[in-house]
């Protein structure tokens, strides 16, 4: 492992530690932030899981397209779960449809496992996950969660953004296939 790779790993895990410390520091200066031990444990598990997935991708190949595809997929999954738990992507965090987002992540992960994390299978897994997000948005709109124009736009933009990140990930994995990565 090169010095720059070690530095990048150290910076990544350092960033994760800072992100975990940020709510604790905020709790020291304001009552607006009130995390429970459960909140810290869940966030630590999410950060650790994301970090480990990125470590595995880096060990899997030196192909930059594959690594970038993995980083986009992991980042999208992390943000999707975080947003759905914290404030809700559709409506409030208490709306049951927000449980679909960890389901989309699980679907993508299951596809990746079935594909043994090979680039060609990862292309398919990320494409399926992106399409599943379109299905979640459609379900949300068909069940009346887009009661106002603003709500409709929020659903379309949020799901569109996450779907675009997963689609971009799929394209990067496809590039890795073409390059033999």
C-alpha positions as CSV (number, residue, x, y, z in Angstrom):
1,X,0.0,0.0,0.0
2,X,1.4,3.3,-1.0
3,X,1.9,6.3,1.3
4,X,-0.9,8.2,-0.4
5,X,-3.3,5.3,0.0
6,X,-2.5,5.1,3.7
7,X,-3.0,8.8,4.0
8,X,-6.3,8.6,2.2
9,X,-7.5,5.8,4.4
10,X,-6.4,7.7,7.5
11,X,-8.2,10.8,6.3
12,X,-11.4,8.8,5.6
13,X,-11.5,7.2,9.0
14,X,-10.6,10.6,10.6
15,X,-13.5,12.2,8.8
16,X,-15.8,9.4,10.1
17,X,-14.6,10.1,13.7
18,X,-15.2,13.8,13.2
19,X,-18.7,13.2,11.9
20,X,-19.4,11.0,14.9
21,X,-18.0,13.7,17.3
22,X,-20.0,16.6,15.7
23,X,-23.4,15.9,17.3
24,X,-21.7,15.4,20.7
25,X,-19.9,18.7,20.4
26,X,-23.1,20.4,19.3
27,X,-24.9,19.0,22.3
28,X,-22.3,20.8,24.5
29,X,-23.4,24.2,23.2
30,X,-27.0,23.9,22.3
31,X,-30.2,22.2,23.3
32,X,-31.3,22.0,19.7
33,X,-29.3,18.7,19.3
34,X,-30.3,15.9,21.6
35,X,-28.9,12.5,20.6
36,X,-29.4,9.4,22.7
37,X,-26.8,6.7,23.0
38,X,-28.9,4.7,20.5
39,X,-28.5,7.6,18.0
40,X,-24.7,7.6,18.4
41,X,-24.6,3.8,18.1
42,X,-26.7,3.7,14.9
43,X,-24.6,6.6,13.4
44,X,-21.4,4.8,14.4
45,X,-22.6,1.6,12.8
46,X,-23.6,3.5,9.6
47,X,-20.2,5.2,9.4
48,X,-18.3,2.0,10.1
49,X,-20.4,0.0,7.6
50,X,-19.8,2.7,4.9
51,X,-16.1,2.8,5.7
52,X,-15.7,-1.0,5.5
53,X,-17.6,-1.1,2.2
54,X,-15.2,1.5,0.8
55,X,-12.2,-0.4,2.2
56,X,-13.4,-3.6,0.5
57,X,-13.9,-1.8,-2.8
58,X,-10.4,-0.5,-2.6
59,X,-9.0,-3.9,-1.9
60,X,-11.1,-5.5,-4.7
61,X,-9.4,-3.6,-7.5
62,X,-7.2,-0.7,-8.4
63,X,-9.6,0.4,-11.2
64,X,-10.6,4.0,-10.5
65,X,-13.9,3.6,-12.2
66,X,-14.9,0.7,-10.0
67,X,-13.7,2.5,-6.9
68,X,-15.6,5.7,-7.9
69,X,-18.7,3.6,-8.6
70,X,-18.5,2.0,-5.2
71,X,-17.9,5.4,-3.5
72,X,-21.1,6.8,-5.3
73,X,-23.1,3.8,-4.3
74,X,-22.0,3.7,-0.7
75,X,-22.4,7.5,-0.4
76,X,-25.9,7.4,-1.9
77,X,-26.9,4.5,0.4
78,X,-25.5,6.3,3.5
79,X,-27.3,9.6,2.7
80,X,-30.5,7.8,1.8
81,X,-30.7,5.9,5.1
82,X,-29.6,8.9,7.1
83,X,-32.2,11.2,5.5
84,X,-35.0,8.6,5.8
85,X,-34.2,8.1,9.5
86,X,-33.5,11.7,10.5
87,X,-36.2,13.7,8.7
88,X,-37.9,11.4,6.2
89,X,-37.5,11.6,2.5
90,X,-41.3,11.4,2.0
91,X,-43.2,13.3,4.6
92,X,-41.9,13.0,8.1
93,X,-39.5,10.3,9.4
94,X,-42.6,8.5,10.9
95,X,-44.2,7.9,7.5
96,X,-44.0,4.1,6.8
97,X,-43.0,4.6,3.2
98,X,-39.5,5.8,4.4
99,X,-38.9,2.2,5.4
100,X,-38.6,1.5,1.6
101,X,-35.3,3.4,1.4
102,X,-33.3,0.9,3.6
103,X,-35.1,-1.7,1.5
104,X,-33.7,-0.2,-1.7
105,X,-30.2,-0.2,-0.1
106,X,-30.7,-3.9,1.0
107,X,-31.8,-4.7,-2.6
108,X,-28.6,-3.1,-4.0
109,X,-26.4,-4.9,-1.4
110,X,-28.1,-8.2,-2.1
111,X,-27.5,-7.8,-5.8
112,X,-23.9,-6.9,-5.1
113,X,-23.4,-10.0,-3.0
114,X,-25.1,-12.2,-5.6
115,X,-22.7,-10.7,-8.2
116,X,-19.8,-11.3,-5.9
117,X,-19.0,-7.6,-6.2
118,X,-17.9,-8.1,-9.8
119,X,-18.2,-5.0,-11.9
120,X,-20.7,-6.4,-14.4
121,X,-23.0,-7.6,-11.7
122,X,-22.6,-4.3,-9.8
123,X,-23.8,-2.5,-12.9
124,X,-27.0,-4.5,-12.8
125,X,-27.4,-4.2,-9.0
126,X,-27.1,-0.4,-9.1
127,X,-29.4,-0.1,-12.1
128,X,-32.0,-2.2,-10.3
129,X,-31.6,-0.1,-7.1
130,X,-32.1,3.1,-9.2
131,X,-35.2,1.7,-10.8
132,X,-36.5,0.7,-7.3
133,X,-36.2,4.3,-6.2
134,X,-38.4,5.3,-9.2
135,X,-40.9,2.7,-7.9
136,X,-40.8,4.2,-4.4
137,X,-41.5,7.6,-5.8
138,X,-44.3,6.3,-7.9
139,X,-45.8,4.5,-4.9
140,X,-45.5,7.6,-2.8
141,X,-47.3,9.7,-5.4
142,X,-50.0,7.1,-6.0
143,X,-50.8,6.8,-2.3
144,X,-51.4,10.5,-2.0
145,X,-48.3,11.6,-0.2
146,X,-47.7,14.3,-2.8
147,X,-50.7,16.3,-1.7
148,X,-49.3,19.7,-2.8
149,X,-47.1,20.7,-5.7
150,X,-44.3,21.3,-3.2
151,X,-44.6,17.7,-1.8
152,X,-44.7,16.3,-5.3
153,X,-41.5,18.2,-6.2
154,X,-39.8,17.1,-3.0
155,X,-40.5,13.5,-3.7
156,X,-39.4,13.7,-7.3
157,X,-36.2,15.7,-6.6
158,X,-35.1,13.5,-3.6
159,X,-35.8,10.2,-5.4
160,X,-34.4,11.6,-8.6
161,X,-31.2,12.7,-7.0
162,X,-30.6,9.3,-5.3
163,X,-31.6,7.4,-8.4
164,X,-29.1,9.6,-10.5
165,X,-26.3,8.8,-8.0
166,X,-27.0,5.1,-8.3
167,X,-27.3,5.3,-12.1
168,X,-24.0,7.1,-12.2
169,X,-22.5,4.4,-10.1
170,X,-23.9,1.8,-12.5
171,X,-22.2,3.7,-15.4
172,X,-18.9,3.8,-13.6
173,X,-19.1,0.0,-12.9
174,X,-19.9,-0.5,-16.6
175,X,-16.8,1.5,-17.5
176,X,-14.8,-0.7,-15.2
177,X,-16.2,-3.7,-17.1
178,X,-15.0,-2.3,-20.4
179,X,-11.6,-1.6,-19.0
180,X,-11.3,-5.1,-17.5
181,X,-11.6,-3.8,-13.8
